[in-house]
């Protein structure tokens, strides 16, 4: 169809995969907060000390919540034009969800051992792996238009691919950088902020243009 080879393997509804995805994302976000606790019946001095000690957990929670939320939003954008899914999409989707569900573990490492290079490297690698699977999912769906209810505009797809590629690159570079300087690797993550600002603004503009054309 349209010059593409049509592939049929275990087709299903995209809505079912999205429903499962929403559940996994929601549970992963909830599990992030489980380590944020204080002992009961503390005196004022111990309370202040315990509150100070829990701050790294709060910081790691906030960071991972934003990361997972960004991937959830991107996941929905990827499936915006999708009506059906095949076996390849299902496998990539489940791999992506498995990595999302694993995020509370590297988040705990970052909170408890954030000064150790291994912890920063594991966290960076986990985010890079999530980005890589979502990148692969984006490319697969882009190249299989017969699964879509409407064709994903090429400019939108290219922008989404670039956005995810930058995410993978930045966090992948942070893995070896963590063994040189854990703090430097964490500061390196901030490079993603202006990148996301640019790709996000461009994505909104391209999607709005595609809607006007399709209207």
N, C-alpha and C positions, 0 to 999 in steps of 0.2 A: 504494500500500500504506500503510495507516494514515494516509490523508489526504495522503500525499506522492506526488509524481509520480515514477514509477520511471524511472531513466535508465540506459541500457545503452550504453557506449562503451568498447570494448577492455577488457573485464573480464579479470582475472587473479587469481592467488592472492596474498593478503596476505603469506604466508610467503616468497614469492620477493622481494618488495620489502623485507621485513625482513632477509632474508639479505644483500641488496645493501647495505642501510643499515648493518648491523653491520660489513661490510667497509670501507665508506667512513669510518665513524667511527673504526675501529681504525687505518686508514692515516693519517688526519688527526692522531690523537693521537701516532702514531709520528713523523710528520714534524716535529712541534713540537720534538722533542728534537735534531734534526740540527744546529742552530746552536750547541748547547752543547758547545764543544770548547776545548781549550787547546793551544797550540803544544808541540811536543816539545822535550826537552833544554833546559829552562829552568834557569837558576841560581836559588837560593833567593829572591833579591830579585825577579827577573822573574816567578817562579812566584806569589809573593804578589800582585804587581801584576796579573798575568793573571787570577788567581782573583777578585780584587776587580772587575776589569772584566767578568767573565762573570756576575756576580750579577744584573744587569738581565735577562739572558737566562733565568736560572733563575726569576726572579720572573714574567716574561711567560709562560714555559712553564707554571708552576704555575697561573697565572690562566686561561690558555686551556684547560688540561687540565680544570680544574673546570667551565669554561663548556661545553665540548664534552660532558663527561660528564653534565652536567645536561640538555643537549638530547637526548643519547642515551637517558637514563632517561625523559624526557618522551615521546620518540618511541615507546618501547615501551609506555608507559601509554596513549598515543593509540590504538595498534593492538591493545590488549588485547581489545577486543570485535569486532575486524574479521575477517571471513572472506575477503572478496573486495575487489578494488579496481577502479575504473573508470579511464577515461582522465584525468579531472580529478584524481583522487587521485594517479595515476602522475606526471602533469606537476608537480603541487605537490611530491610527494615527491622527484622528481629535482632540482627547483629548490632545495629545502632541502638536499639532499645536495651539490649544487654549491657552495652557500655554506659548508657545513661543510668541504669539501675545500679551500676558499680560505683558511681561517682561519690556516694557517701564515704567509701573507704579512702580514696586519695584525699578527700576533704578532711577527714579525721587526721590523716598523716600530716597534712599541711598545718592543721591547727595545733597538734601536739608536738610536732617535730619540724616546724617550719624553718629552723636554722640549719637543718641537715640537707646536704645536696641530694641525697637519695629521695627524700620526701618531695622536694621541689621537682625533681626529675620525673618521679612517678606521676605527680599531678599534671605536669606539662604533657607527659606522654598520653595520659588518659584523655585530656581535652583534644590533643592532636588526633588521637584515634577516633574519637567521636566525630570530629570534623571530617576526617578522611572517609568514614562510612557514609556520612550525609552527603559529601561531595560525590562519591560513587553513585549514590542513590539519585542525586540530581541529574548526573550525566545519563544514567540508564533511562530515567523517565523522559528526559529530553530527546533521546534517540529512539524512543518507542512511542511515537505519536498515536498509534492505534489503541493505546491504553487510556488516552485522554478524551474527555468530553469536548475539549477545545484545544487547539494546538498552542503549546507554550511558545510565546514569541521568542525568537532567537536572541534579541538584545536583552530580554529579561533573564533568559537562561544563562547567557554569558556573564551577566552581572552577578547572578547567584553563584555561579562557578568561581568567579574571581573572588567573591566575598569569602567563600569557604576555603579556597586555596590559600588566601592570606592567613586565615585562622590556623590552618594546618601548618603553614610555614613558620609562623611566629611561635607557636607552641612547640613545634618540632625543634626549632633552633634553641629554645629554652632548655631542652633536655641536656645536651652537652654543656651548655652555658652554666647550668646549675652546679656542675662539678668544678667550675672555675670560681663562681661566686653565686651562692644561693640568692642573696639579696639582689644582685645584678640581674639574675634570671627573672625574678619577680617584677623588677622594674621594667624589664624588657616586655613583659606582657602588656604594659600600658601603650605600647606602640599600636596595639590593636584598636585603641579608642579612636584616633583620627581616621584610621583605615575604615572602621565600621561607619563612621560619620559620613565619609565620602560615598562608600558603596550603598549605604542605606538611603541616602538622599537620592542617589542616582536610580536605585531600585524603585523608589516611590514615583519618580518622574517617569520612568519607563513603563511601569504598570498603569499609571494614569493615562499615558499616551495610548497604550494597548487597549484600554477600556474605551477610550474615545473612538478609536478605529473600529472596534467591535460593536459600538452602539448603533 
